[in-house]
Amino acid sequence: MNLTPARTFLATVLALAFQPAPAADAPAIQPREIKHERDGSVMMAIPATEFLMGTAESHPDLPANRLIPGRVKPTEVKLARAWEGWALADERPQRPVRLKAFAIDRHEVTNAQYRRFLADVKQHGDTAWAHPAQPPGKDHTPRYWKEFNPLLRDPEFTRLAQFNPMTFTGDRTPVVGVDWFDAYAYARWAGKRLPTEAEWELAARGPDGRRWPWGNDWQWGLCNIVGERSGADVRVPGREKDGYIYPAPVGSFPTGRSPYGCDDMAGNAAEWVADWYAADAYQTGTGVNPTGPATGTMRVVRGGSSQNLPSNTRCAIRAQREPEFRTFILGFRCAKDL
């Protein structure tokens, strides 16, 4: 079958996502919980570990050498312009990384936990927890806790909307609509920090380098990703393959947990991490407790969301956003040293 460049890309990504990876002999892991009193969270202890970070997979449909715009056939222009993304270039090379022991939240930070933080900010201000580069006059209220679409004042529009007031504010759903500075301040308030990109990936995939938190083979129903446009969390009839269009209550997919016992590390809400983003970070960074580039313009986002396809919820997938960016599919979890 002849494919257009767009279809070739789609076939490549889906084939990569469904292609079995070599099996790895992994030591048995006994997840260990730690109770963190400040925000009432459960954290998972992760011992000092070496693991393979990044991607070594490829697909035979992708040309071996980079295509350069201006020197390609008309049918190859799109592939040439988007080479880095289509070749997963920023996930390469796969390399061994050694991390010291740390703990990471089992769940994404919830709205209920975030409310406790906001109550303290209201009473004491955020000076003790704010990042030095935080914009002046910062309001830490999540975007979707306030009016975010004037059309929702219209009953006819509200009747058609695929969400309700609890979709983004429910106590057990992950807080979303927060930027990197919100996540940083919350973590400081809680006596924690944001995980590094390397810590996040180890917590998601374990030491055996699996593609998704549960293993190398895709299975519906183990996480919350994109699907049909109606679901159990909205007021319209219908069904979604995983039950949710928007972020689900944390821990809704226990069979999709990571080897270390972390929930929702594939899909649900994408997550801010501590690092600045650089496309060549894996080529230039250290292999021992890496913390990413010293400076940058974008912060790393990990995990994919309820709006992503399987290939974009892999443990190794990298994304980036401006630190002030807020959206309904982006939240965070915290970490701390042990």
C-alpha positions as CSV (number, residue, x, y, z in Angstrom):
1,M,0.0,0.0,0.0
2,N,1.3,3.4,-1.0
3,L,1.4,5.9,2.0
4,T,1.4,9.6,2.0
5,P,4.1,11.2,4.2
6,A,1.5,11.8,7.0
7,R,0.3,8.2,6.8
8,T,3.9,7.0,6.8
9,F,4.5,8.9,10.0
10,L,1.4,7.5,11.6
11,A,2.3,4.0,10.6
12,T,5.8,4.5,11.9
13,V,4.7,5.7,15.3
14,L,2.0,3.1,15.7
15,A,4.4,0.3,14.6
16,L,7.0,1.6,17.1
17,A,4.4,1.6,19.8
18,F,3.2,-1.9,19.1
19,Q,6.5,-3.5,18.1
20,P,7.6,-6.0,20.9
21,A,10.8,-5.0,22.6
22,P,13.4,-7.6,23.7
23,A,12.6,-9.1,27.1
24,A,14.8,-8.1,30.0
25,D,15.5,-10.0,33.1
26,A,14.4,-7.7,35.9
27,P,15.0,-8.3,39.6
28,A,11.8,-8.6,41.7
29,I,10.8,-5.3,43.2
30,Q,8.9,-5.0,46.4
31,P,7.3,-1.5,46.4
32,R,7.8,0.4,49.7
33,E,5.5,3.1,50.8
34,I,6.5,6.3,52.8
35,K,3.8,8.5,54.3
36,H,4.5,12.2,53.9
37,E,2.6,14.1,56.5
38,R,2.8,17.6,55.2
39,D,0.4,17.0,52.3
40,G,-0.9,13.6,53.3
41,S,0.7,11.9,50.3
42,V,2.0,8.4,49.9
43,M,5.4,8.2,48.3
44,M,7.2,5.2,46.9
45,A,10.8,4.6,47.9
46,I,13.3,3.9,45.1
47,P,16.7,2.7,46.0
48,A,20.0,3.8,44.3
49,T,19.7,2.2,40.9
50,E,21.3,2.1,37.5
51,F,19.0,1.9,34.5
52,L,18.9,2.5,30.8
53,M,17.4,6.0,30.1
54,G,16.1,6.9,26.6
55,T,15.2,5.0,23.5
56,A,17.2,2.6,21.3
57,E,14.2,1.5,19.2
58,S,13.8,2.3,15.6
59,H,11.5,1.3,12.7
60,P,12.6,0.1,9.2
61,D,10.3,2.6,7.5
62,L,12.3,5.5,8.8
63,P,15.3,6.3,6.6
64,A,18.7,5.6,8.2
65,N,20.0,9.1,7.5
66,R,18.4,12.4,8.2
67,L,16.6,14.0,5.3
68,I,17.5,17.7,4.6
69,P,14.8,20.1,3.3
70,G,15.7,21.3,-0.2
71,R,17.4,18.0,-1.1
72,V,14.5,15.6,-0.9
73,K,11.6,14.4,-3.1
74,P,8.3,16.3,-2.7
75,T,6.9,13.3,-0.9
76,E,9.6,13.5,1.7
77,V,9.3,17.2,2.7
78,K,7.2,16.7,5.8
79,L,9.5,13.9,7.0
80,A,12.5,16.1,6.5
81,R,11.0,19.1,8.4
82,A,9.9,17.0,11.4
83,W,12.8,14.6,11.5
84,E,13.8,15.1,15.1
85,G,10.2,14.4,16.4
86,W,9.6,11.5,14.1
87,A,13.0,9.9,14.7
88,L,12.6,10.4,18.5
89,A,15.9,12.1,18.3
90,D,15.7,13.8,21.7
91,E,15.4,10.4,23.4
92,R,18.7,9.3,22.0
93,P,21.2,7.9,22.7
94,Q,19.9,5.4,25.2
95,R,22.4,5.4,28.0
96,P,23.1,4.0,31.4
97,V,22.2,6.4,34.2
98,R,22.9,6.0,37.9
99,L,20.6,7.6,40.5
100,K,20.9,7.9,44.2
101,A,18.0,6.8,46.4
102,F,14.8,9.0,46.3
103,A,11.1,8.8,46.9
104,I,8.4,9.9,44.5
105,D,4.6,10.4,44.9
106,R,2.5,7.4,44.1
107,H,-0.1,9.7,42.7
108,E,-0.2,13.0,40.9
109,V,-0.9,15.9,43.2
110,T,-4.7,16.1,43.7
111,N,-7.0,19.1,43.9
112,A,-7.6,18.4,47.6
113,Q,-3.9,18.5,48.3
114,Y,-3.4,21.7,46.3
115,R,-6.2,23.4,48.2
116,R,-4.2,23.0,51.4
117,F,-1.3,24.7,49.7
118,L,-3.5,27.6,48.5
119,A,-4.9,28.1,52.0
120,D,-1.4,28.5,53.4
121,V,-0.5,30.9,50.5
122,K,-3.6,33.0,51.3
123,Q,-2.6,33.2,55.0
124,H,1.1,33.6,54.7
125,G,2.0,34.5,51.1
126,D,4.3,32.4,48.9
127,T,7.6,34.1,49.6
128,A,9.1,31.1,51.4
129,W,8.3,28.7,48.5
130,A,8.4,30.7,45.3
131,H,11.1,30.2,42.7
132,P,13.4,33.2,42.3
133,A,12.4,33.6,38.7
134,Q,8.6,33.4,39.4
135,P,6.8,36.3,37.7
136,P,5.8,39.1,40.0
137,G,2.2,39.1,41.4
138,K,1.9,35.4,40.7
139,D,-1.5,33.8,41.4
140,H,-1.2,30.1,42.1
141,T,-4.9,29.4,41.6
142,P,-5.3,26.7,38.9
143,R,-6.6,28.0,35.6
144,Y,-9.8,25.8,35.6
145,W,-10.8,26.7,39.1
146,K,-11.8,30.1,37.8
147,E,-14.0,31.0,34.8
148,F,-11.9,30.0,31.8
149,N,-14.5,30.2,29.0
150,P,-17.2,32.9,29.0
151,L,-19.3,30.7,26.7
152,L,-20.1,28.6,29.7
153,R,-22.4,31.3,30.9
154,D,-24.7,30.3,28.1
155,P,-27.0,27.4,29.2
156,E,-27.1,26.1,25.6
157,F,-23.4,25.9,25.3
158,T,-23.0,24.4,28.8
159,R,-25.5,21.7,27.8
160,L,-23.2,20.6,25.0
161,A,-20.0,20.8,26.9
162,Q,-18.2,17.4,27.5
163,F,-17.3,18.3,31.1
164,N,-19.0,19.5,34.3
165,P,-17.9,21.6,37.3
166,M,-16.3,18.6,39.0
167,T,-14.2,17.5,36.0
168,F,-11.3,19.8,36.9
169,T,-12.0,20.5,40.6
170,G,-12.9,17.1,42.2
171,D,-10.9,16.2,45.3
172,R,-9.4,13.0,43.9
173,T,-8.6,14.3,40.4
174,P,-5.1,15.6,39.6
175,V,-4.7,19.3,39.8
176,V,-4.3,20.7,36.3
177,G,-4.1,24.1,34.7
178,V,-1.0,24.8,36.8
179,D,2.3,26.1,35.4
180,W,5.9,25.1,36.4
181,F,6.1,27.8,39.0
182,D,2.9,26.6,40.7
183,A,4.3,23.1,40.8
184,Y,7.7,24.3,42.1
185,A,6.1,26.3,44.9
186,Y,3.8,23.5,46.0
187,A,6.7,21.1,46.1
188,R,8.7,23.5,48.3
189,W,5.6,24.1,50.5
190,A,5.2,20.3,51.0
191,G,8.8,19.9,52.0
192,K,9.6,18.1,48.7
193,R,10.8,19.1,45.2
194,L,10.0,18.3,41.6
195,P,11.5,15.0,40.3
196,T,14.3,15.2,37.8
197,E,13.6,13.9,34.4
198,A,15.8,10.9,35.1
199,E,14.1,10.1,38.4
200,W,10.7,10.4,36.7
201,E,11.7,7.9,34.0
202,L,13.1,5.4,36.4
203,A,10.0,5.5,38.6
204,A,7.9,5.0,35.5
205,R,9.7,2.1,33.7
206,G,11.8,0.5,36.4
207,P,15.3,-0.9,35.9
208,D,14.4,-3.2,33.1
209,G,13.7,-0.5,30.5
210,R,10.1,-1.3,29.7
211,R,8.1,0.7,27.2
212,W,5.1,1.4,29.4
213,P,4.9,1.2,33.2
214,W,3.3,-2.3,33.0
215,G,5.5,-3.8,30.3
216,N,6.4,-3.7,26.6
217,D,3.0,-4.6,25.1
218,W,0.2,-2.1,24.7
219,Q,-3.1,-2.9,26.5
220,W,-6.3,-0.9,26.6
221,G,-7.7,-0.2,30.0
222,L,-4.3,0.1,31.9
223,C,-4.2,3.9,31.7
224,N,-6.2,7.0,30.6
225,I,-5.4,8.1,27.1
226,V,-7.3,9.5,24.1
227,G,-10.2,7.5,22.6
228,E,-13.8,8.1,21.7
229,R,-15.1,11.6,22.4
230,S,-17.5,10.6,25.2
231,G,-16.9,9.0,28.6
232,A,-18.0,8.2,32.1
233,D,-16.8,11.6,33.3
234,V,-19.2,13.7,31.2
235,R,-22.9,14.2,30.9
236,V,-23.4,12.9,27.4
237,P,-24.2,9.2,26.7
238,G,-21.6,7.0,25.2
239,R,-18.4,5.2,26.2
240,E,-14.7,5.8,26.1
241,K,-12.4,2.8,25.9
242,D,-10.7,3.7,29.2
243,G,-13.7,5.5,30.7
244,Y,-12.5,9.1,30.7
245,I,-11.9,11.9,28.3
246,Y,-10.3,14.2,30.9
247,P,-8.0,13.3,33.8
248,A,-9.4,10.5,35.9
249,P,-9.3,10.3,39.7
250,V,-5.8,9.3,40.7
251,G,-5.2,5.6,41.0
252,S,-8.1,4.7,38.8
253,F,-5.9,2.2,36.8
254,P,-4.1,0.1,39.5
255,T,-3.2,-2.6,37.0
256,G,-1.1,-0.1,35.1
257,R,1.2,0.7,38.0
258,S,4.9,1.0,37.5
259,P,7.3,-1.6,38.9
260,Y,7.9,0.7,41.9
261,G,4.2,1.1,42.6
262,C,3.5,4.5,41.0
263,D,0.1,5.2,39.5
264,D,-0.8,7.1,36.3
265,M,2.6,7.5,34.9
266,A,1.3,6.8,31.4
267,G,-1.5,9.2,30.4
268,N,-4.1,10.8,32.7
269,A,-2.3,14.2,33.3
270,A,1.1,15.0,31.8
271,E,3.6,16.1,34.5
272,W,6.1,18.9,35.0
273,V,9.6,17.8,36.1
274,A,12.5,19.9,37.3
275,D,14.7,20.0,34.3
276,W,15.2,22.5,31.6
277,Y,14.6,21.0,28.2
278,A,17.4,20.5,25.6
279,A,17.0,18.3,22.6
280,D,20.6,17.1,22.9
281,A,20.5,16.6,26.7
282,Y,21.2,12.8,26.4
283,Q,24.3,13.5,24.2
284,T,25.9,16.0,26.5
285,G,24.6,15.2,30.1
286,T,26.2,13.3,32.9
287,G,25.3,9.7,33.6
288,V,25.2,10.1,37.3
289,N,22.3,11.9,39.0
290,P,21.6,14.1,35.9
291,T,19.6,17.3,36.5
292,G,19.5,18.6,33.0
293,P,20.9,21.8,31.4
294,A,21.7,24.7,33.7
295,T,19.5,27.1,31.7
296,G,16.9,27.0,29.0
297,T,13.6,28.4,27.8
298,M,11.4,25.3,28.1
299,R,10.8,22.9,31.0
300,V,10.4,19.2,30.5
301,V,7.0,17.6,30.6
302,R,6.7,13.8,31.0
303,G,4.1,11.0,30.8
304,G,1.6,12.0,28.2
305,S,-2.0,12.7,29.1
306,S,-5.6,11.7,28.5
307,Q,-5.4,13.3,25.1
308,N,-2.4,11.3,23.8
309,L,-2.0,8.1,21.7
310,P,-0.2,5.1,23.1
311,S,3.1,6.0,21.5
312,N,3.1,9.4,23.3
313,T,2.6,7.8,26.7
314,R,5.8,5.7,26.6
315,C,8.0,6.0,29.6
316,A,10.8,7.5,27.5
317,I,8.7,10.2,25.7
318,R,9.8,13.8,26.2
319,A,7.9,17.0,25.8
320,Q,8.5,20.6,26.6
321,R,6.5,23.7,27.5
322,E,7.2,27.3,28.5
323,P,7.3,27.5,32.4
324,E,4.2,29.8,32.4
325,F,2.1,27.4,30.3
326,R,-1.2,26.0,31.7
327,T,-3.6,23.5,30.2
328,F,-6.3,21.1,31.3
329,I,-4.0,18.0,30.8
330,L,-0.9,19.1,32.7
331,G,-0.2,18.6,36.4
332,F,2.7,17.2,38.5
333,R,3.9,14.9,41.2
334,C,6.7,15.5,43.8
335,A,9.9,13.8,44.9
336,K,12.3,14.0,47.8
337,D,15.8,12.7,48.7
338,L,16.2,9.7,50.9
